[in-house]
Amino acid sequence: MIVEDASAASSLGPALQPVRPVLDSSAMNETGAPMERPHVAAIDAILGKPFRVLDDGLVRVVDYMGSDESIVQAARVSYGAGTKRIHEDRGLIRYLMRHRHTTPFEMCEIKLHVRVPMDCWRQWIRHRTASVNEYSTRYSVAIDSAQKTPPGGWRLQSKRNKQGSEEYLDPARGAVFSEKEAELHALSRKIYEERLAEGISREQARKDLPLSTYTEAYWKTNLYNLLHFLKLRMDPHAQEEIRAYADTIGREVVSRWCPITWEAFLDYSFHALELSATERNVVAALSASDPTTAVEIAKSAGMLNMVDGRLAKNREREELEAKLRQLNLAVPWGM
Ligand SMILES: Cc1cc2nc3c(=O)[nH]c(=O)nc-3n(C[C@H](O)[C@H](O)[C@H](O)COP(=O)(O)OP(=O)(O)OC[C@H]3O[C@@H](n4cnc5c(N)ncnc54)[C@H](O)[C@@H]3O)c2cc1C
């Protein structure tokens, strides 16, 4: 890690002592010899290979810069590649991830080519920390493909989560909606093409194409922001469609590109359990076999308000209950 003030180095722990307080090009490569570009054989092997997502979507790596080694190198401000043993590199990356020392992860960049239905893309594009070039349907004819839903693929509105879905519509009934979907896709495409044939501008002719129409883009981001995207979009709360893309990027791409970082991300971020101060105190009381104190803490935090003699709905309490179940701790209040 680069530190502006060498006297601050001691607070960074033994693995992070800076090699030099000031970075300059001669310090990085004193011999002036050409530096070799870092390569990751596992990602080179899949460059350009499309990973299929949904019925007609894809993700493929167009280019990348950096590797686990680059993260380590940035953290150590070192040019001694290969002088550290692999378990030390792993230890350093895990330290950086654990302590949210994030900038070394920004040294890695990746450019993906993605093909995504527009409703899913609308969620994706909210991640502002990427550089994007999208296929223009003002300039070119819209892609003639829309995401189709099989009869067994219609999800029902969740009763617990206003944003979510759960369970599936009976496929016999779903077949009716899949058929209507096909009719809608065909009609909207037909009208779109009629407008184009009439000379109507592409920018206006497209306005009634369904959100299920596929779009394509180049999406470039750094590893830090990519992991943030994956944390949010691999999460079960994210919509199934974007989750399919995030899972593919994580498990097929990042796991090959930066395997040590991927492992640390799963461990310290994606599968980690975060506790607020209140939650930690409740867990501590339960671990000390003191459910009465645990209930008092939850009560004073406003999680156990009563309405008509029953516990009022409280999202934070429900989230805490889910965490207690993960920790094999009994929920100490009536549910
Ligand atoms: C399950 C789920 C449900 C969602 N529901 C909704 C919804 O109902 N409505 C809705 O509008 N959105 C919704 N979103 C989108 C969400 O609010 C974010 O816009 C989206 O996830 C992008 O996250 P981000 O801003 O952290 O990412 P990025 O845009 O990539 O930003 C990464 C980080 O950079 C920093 N940053 C970037 N830009 C700024 C800025 N201008 N100012 C300050 N800090 C900045 C922030 O720390 C941010 O976390 C939902 C997202 C998820 C995952």
The ligand as a Tripos MOL2 file, in Angstrom:
@<TRIPOS>MOLECULE
LIG
   53    58     1     0     0
SMALL
NO_CHARGES

@<TRIPOS>ATOM
      1 C1        -31.9950   -5.4540   -4.3370 C.3       1 LIG1
      2 C2        -31.9320   -4.0590   -4.8750 C.ar      1 LIG1
      3 C3        -33.0840   -3.2950   -4.9420 C.ar      1 LIG1
      4 C4        -33.0370   -1.9910   -5.4510 C.ar      1 LIG1
      5 N1        -34.1920   -1.2670   -5.5060 N.ar      1 LIG1
      6 C5        -34.1840   -0.0280   -6.0370 C.ar      1 LIG1
      7 C6        -35.3750    0.7470   -6.1190 C.ar      1 LIG1
      8 O1        -36.4410    0.3210   -5.7130 O.2       1 LIG1
      9 N2        -35.3030    1.9710   -6.6860 N.ar      1 LIG1
     10 C7        -34.1390    2.5010   -7.1390 C.ar      1 LIG1
     11 O2        -34.1260    3.6240   -7.6400 O.2       1 LIG1
     12 N3        -32.9810    1.7970   -7.0630 N.ar      1 LIG1
     13 C8        -32.9750    0.5570   -6.5350 C.ar      1 LIG1
     14 N4        -31.8120   -0.1670   -6.4710 N.ar      1 LIG1
     15 C9        -30.5890    0.4210   -7.0150 C.3       1 LIG1
     16 C10       -29.6500    0.8990   -5.8910 C.3       1 LIG1
     17 O3        -30.2620    1.9290   -5.1300 O.3       1 LIG1
     18 C11       -28.3430    1.4050   -6.4870 C.3       1 LIG1
     19 O4        -28.5990    2.5210   -7.3250 O.3       1 LIG1
     20 C12       -27.6260    0.3720   -7.3200 C.3       1 LIG1
     21 O5        -27.6020   -0.8600   -6.6420 O.3       1 LIG1
     22 C13       -26.2060    0.8270   -7.5930 C.3       1 LIG1
     23 O6        -25.4910    0.7640   -6.3790 O.3       1 LIG1
     24 P1        -24.3450    1.7900   -6.0400 P.3       1 LIG1
     25 O7        -24.8480    3.1950   -6.1450 O.co2     1 LIG1
     26 O8        -23.7910    1.3880   -4.7230 O.co2     1 LIG1
     27 O9        -23.2920    1.4410   -7.1900 O.3       1 LIG1
     28 P2        -22.3640    2.4100   -8.0250 P.3       1 LIG1
     29 O10       -23.1880    3.4000   -8.7740 O.co2     1 LIG1
     30 O11       -21.4500    1.5360   -8.8220 O.co2     1 LIG1
     31 O12       -21.5520    3.1780   -6.9480 O.3       1 LIG1
     32 C14       -20.6170    2.4800   -6.1240 C.3       1 LIG1
     33 C15       -20.3610    3.3400   -4.8940 C.3       1 LIG1
     34 O13       -19.7590    4.5650   -5.3250 O.3       1 LIG1
     35 C16       -20.2500    5.6280   -4.5270 C.3       1 LIG1
     36 N5        -20.9480    6.5850   -5.3980 N.ar      1 LIG1
     37 C17       -21.1680    6.4710   -6.7300 C.ar      1 LIG1
     38 N6        -21.7820    7.5650   -7.1960 N.ar      1 LIG1
     39 C18       -21.9900    8.3650   -6.1440 C.ar      1 LIG1
     40 C19       -22.5830    9.6360   -5.9580 C.ar      1 LIG1
     41 N7        -23.1190   10.3160   -6.9620 N.pl3     1 LIG1
     42 N8        -22.6030   10.1650   -4.7180 N.ar      1 LIG1
     43 C20       -22.0800    9.5090   -3.6780 C.ar      1 LIG1
     44 N9        -21.4870    8.2970   -3.7640 N.ar      1 LIG1
     45 C21       -21.4430    7.7420   -4.9860 C.ar      1 LIG1
     46 C22       -21.1960    5.0130   -3.4890 C.3       1 LIG1
     47 O14       -20.4540    4.6790   -2.3500 O.3       1 LIG1
     48 C23       -21.6370    3.7400   -4.1560 C.3       1 LIG1
     49 O15       -22.0540    2.7270   -3.2560 O.3       1 LIG1
     50 C24       -31.8180   -1.4430   -5.9360 C.ar      1 LIG1
     51 C25       -30.6600   -2.2230   -5.8700 C.ar      1 LIG1
     52 C26       -30.6980   -3.5010   -5.3520 C.ar      1 LIG1
     53 C27       -29.4320   -4.3300   -5.3120 C.3       1 LIG1
@<TRIPOS>BOND
     1     1     2 1
     2     2     3 ar
     3     2    52 ar
     4     3     4 ar
     5     4     5 ar
     6     4    50 ar
     7     5     6 ar
     8     6     7 ar
     9     6    13 1
    10     7     8 2
    11     7     9 ar
    12     9    10 ar
    13    10    11 2
    14    10    12 ar
    15    12    13 ar
    16    13    14 ar
    17    14    15 1
    18    14    50 ar
    19    15    16 1
    20    16    17 1
    21    16    18 1
    22    18    19 1
    23    18    20 1
    24    20    21 1
    25    20    22 1
    26    22    23 1
    27    23    24 1
    28    24    25 2
    29    24    26 1
    30    24    27 1
    31    27    28 1
    32    28    29 2
    33    28    30 1
    34    28    31 1
    35    31    32 1
    36    32    33 1
    37    33    34 1
    38    33    48 1
    39    34    35 1
    40    35    36 1
    41    35    46 1
    42    36    37 ar
    43    36    45 ar
    44    37    38 ar
    45    38    39 ar
    46    39    40 ar
    47    39    45 ar
    48    40    41 1
    49    40    42 ar
    50    42    43 ar
    51    43    44 ar
    52    44    45 ar
    53    46    47 1
    54    46    48 1
    55    48    49 1
    56    50    51 ar
    57    51    52 ar
    58    52    53 1
@<TRIPOS>SUBSTRUCTURE
     1 LIG1         1 GROUP 0 **** ****
